[in-house]
Amino acid sequence: MKGLNMSHVYADTRNMSREEWLASRRNGIGGSDASSILGVNPYSSPLKVYLDKIGKAEEQETNEAMRQGTDLEQYVADRFVEATGKKIRKCNKILQHPEYPWMLANIDRDIVGENAGLECKTTSPYSKFKFDEGEINPHYYWQCIHYMAVTGADRWYVSIVVLGKAHHIFCIERDEEQIATLVVAEKDFWLNHVEPKVPPLPTGIEVDDEALKVLYPKGEESDAFIALDSMDDMLNLRALKVKQRDEIQAEINDIDQQLKMAMGTFERGISPSWTVRWTNTSTSRVDTKALKAKYPKIAEEVTKVTPGRRFTVSRVVEE
């Protein structure tokens, strides 16, 4: 590659199986990991990425959005060429930072004759980002910053097809301060967490609940306890937050009850700013108690036992 010549070639992907490609991704930090490590990806986290790198994450099944993104990559690239007149070529290599071997890049396209690259994206027409007003998804932005850090590129283009709605092109110029910020975060993540196998702290988002279940699926020290003296203030803060949450929930319940009283038998209510629906529904579920009583063998065969751990917090009662 004549354009992105700062990076090393880590691996050739042309004859690489998906299993081999996934394994190679675990050997370093890729562009799609950058926003998670920085804590700006609402669907991932440092802890989730950590599990992936140490080989403990469950492989994510390909969903429809992922399938469409892969299948439409060439179309998104073609739209970029049509709009800009630039020449591009596919990069069939995993690139590696010359100084930090754990920084990898699996880029979509190289821009011919320009020290730049292209990232191809498809997204839902219901995306919250206002692409037409110049707003770009932070996940896309930091992915491009990562690629520029690895390759030494001067800029990175993003071609985004909003399915059934629009096509947008962004150009992200090289920013040494942003690159330095990302390198520091990724270096800390790799050297202080992945290599020594020390999990990063959770961030409070839902995916970290699942990550903790993977890390600690079963309690082994049932008759012992660990001293949490240093976390007493945190537990006091938790109690306060729970109280505030319950008070807020009670206020919401009161409002909802008044709305239901006002609506009576109407299924829909409309105010100048809101639409309220209180619709008829029906729920069907198996009466497990009756099933066990009448058909105990069938109940045993169809019952699925899912192991887990119950988390509770209670105040110590002083005698």
N, C-alpha and C positions, 0 to 999 in steps of 0.2 A: 504493500500500500504506500503510495507516494504522498498522500495527504496527511494521514494521522500517523506520523512517523516517530512520535516520541515513545509510544508503547511497545512492549514486547508481545510476541505471539505466544499465548499460553497453550492453546489447543486449536486444532483444525476441526470444525464441526460438520464438514460435508458428509462424512461416513459415520458420524457419531449417533448411537441410538439414544432414545429419550432417557433411558436409565443412566447411560454414561454422561449425558448432558446434565441431568439432575445431580449426579455425583460430583461433577466438576464444579457446579455452582456452590457446593458446600465447602469447597476449598478456598473460598474467598468471599468478599462482599461485592455484590453486583449493583447495577444502577437501580434496580427495582427495590433494593434493600435500603437505599439512602434515606428516603423520607421516614421510614419506620424507625431507623436508628436515631434520627433527629426528633422523633416524637410528633411528627406532623401528619401522620397517616392514620385516619380514624378507624381503618380496617386492619391495621397491623400494629406491631410494637417492637421495641428492642428485644423483649422476652420471647416473642414469637419467632423473630429472626434467629435468635440464639438457639432455640430448639431445632430449627432447620439446619443450622450449621453444625450442630453436634450429632445430627442424625436421629433426633428423637421426635421430630414433627411428623404428623400423619400426612401422607401425600395428598394434596388437594385434588379432588376430582375435577375434571374439565367441565365447567358449566357452559351454558349457552353464550354468555358474554365473552368468555375466554375463547371459545370455539370461533365465534364471529371475528374476534380480534385477530386471531391467527389466519383465518381464511381470507380476510379482507386486507391483510397487510400490503399485498402487492397493489391492490386498488388504491389504498391510501397513498402509497408511494407514487403511483401514476398520477394521482390528482395533484401532488406536489410538483411533479415535473411539468404537468400541463399548465399550472398556474405560474410557475417561476421560470421555466425554460432551462433550468439547471439539469446537468447530467448527474446521475447517481449510479452506484453499483452496490450489489449486495456484499456484505462482509461475512464470509463463512469462517470466521475465526473468533475465538475468545481472546481478548486483548488483556494485557497485564501491565500495571504501573511499573516503571523501571526501578523505582526506589522502594515502593511498598508492595510486595508480591501478593498480599491479600486483597489488593484492590483490582477487581476484574471488570471487564466490560464486554457484553455481548450486544453489539450495536446492530440496528436494523440496516442502515445504509451509510455509505461514505459518499460525500459530495466530490465529484471529479473536478480536479483543478482548483480546489479550495480546501483549506485546512479546517474542515467542518464535517459534521455528520447530521443524520436525519433520524428522528424517532417517529414512528407511525402509530397513531392511536385511533381507536373507535370508541365512542361513548354514547350513552343513552340520551335521547332527546329531552329527558327530564333531569339532566345534570344541573346541579345548582350553580355551576360556574358560568359566569357571563362572558363567554369567549368573544362575543361580538363587541364587548366593551374593553377588551384587552386583558381580562382576568384569566389566569391560567392555573390549573390544578397544581398545588404545591408538590404533589407526588411526581408530576411530569417535570416540574422545574428542577427539583433536586436530582432527579434521574439524569437530566442533561448536565447539570453541574458535575455530577460524578463522572460522566463520560468525558467531559472536558478535562477533569483532573487526571484521568487515566491516560488519555490520548494526547494531551497537549493542544487540542483543537482551539481555534480562535472563537468559534461560535457553534451553536447547535440549533438546528431547526426542528420544529415539532409540527407535523401535519396531523390535524385532528378532523375526523369525519364524525359529525354528530348525526347518528343514524336517522335517515329520512328527513333531515332538517337542514344541515349546513356543512360547509367545509371551512376550516380556519387554519392559518399558518402563523406560527410564532417563530421569532428569531431571538435566541437567548445568547447574548454576548458574553465572552469570557470575563469573569469577575474574580480576581485573585483573592479578595477578602472572603468571598463566599466559598471558594475552593478551599482556602485555609481552614475555615470553620468546619467544613465537612470532613476534611482530612483528619483534623484533631478528634472529632467525634467518632469517626470510623476506626482510627488508630486505638483510641481508648476501648472501644467495643471489642475489637479483635484481640488486642494484647492483654486486656484486663478481665475479659469475660470469656471469649471463645477459647483461646489457647489454654488458660488455666481451668476452664470449665467452671466458672463462677457466674451464676445467672445474674443478669441485670435486674434492677428493681422493677416490679410491675408498675403500670401507669394508671390503673383504675378503669381501663376500657374493657369491654366484654371479652375480647379475645384473650386477655390475660387470665380470666377465670379458667378458660379451657387450657391455657398453657400450664397453669399451676396444677391442674388435674393430671396432666401428662408428666410433669416433674415429680409430683408426690402423689401417686395414685392410691397409696395404701399406707395407713399408719402402722408403724412397727412397734413403737414404744407405748403400748396401751396402758401399762401400769406405772409409767414414769411421767415426769413433766419437765418442761423447760422453763427456766426463769425468764420472765418478760419485764423485769424491773425497769429497764431502759425505755420501754414502750408504754409505761403507765400514762404519761401525758397524752400519747397518741390514743390510748383507749378512752381516756376522759374526753378527748375531742370527738371521738367516734360516738360516744354516748350523747353528746350535745347535738351532733349532726343528725343522729337518729331521732332525737326529740323534735328537732326543727322539721325534719322530713315528715314525721307523723302529724305535726301541727298543720303543715302545709297540705298534706293529704286529706286531713279532716276538713279543711276549708274548701278543697276541691270537691270533696264528696257532698258538702252542704250545697255548693253551687249546682252540682249535677242533680241533686234531689229536687231543688227548686225548679230547675228546668224541666224535669220529668213531670212535676206537679202541674206546671203551666201547660205542658203539651198534652197531658191526659191521654186520650186514645189516638191522637195524631202521631203519625210516624215521622213527620218532618216539620221543623220549625225554622223560620227565616227571620233574621234581624238585618239591619242595614249592613253589618260587617260579617255576619256568620250564618252558616247553615248547620242546623242541629238535626241529627237523625236518631230516632229510637225505633229501630226496625224489628220486625218479628223474625225470630230465628228458632231453630230446633237443633238439639244436640243428641246424638246417639252414641252411647257407650256401653260396653259390656258390663253387666252386673257381676263382678268377679266373685262376690260372696255367694250368689245364687249358683253360678257356674261350678264353683268348688263343691257346693253341697250336692248338686244334682249329677255332675259329671267330673268327679275328682281326677280321674286319669287324664281326661282331655285338658282340664285346667292345668295340670302339671306339665303336659306336653307343650302347651302354647304359652306358658308363662316364661317370660324372659327376665332373668335376674341381671341387673346392671350394677356392678360394684361401684362404690363411690365413698365419699366422706362427707359427713354433715358438719357444718361450721356453725358454732354458736358462741355468743359472748354473754356472760352474766356477771353481775357485780358480786364481789366477795362480801359475804355477810359477816360482819364482825360480832363475835360473841360478847 
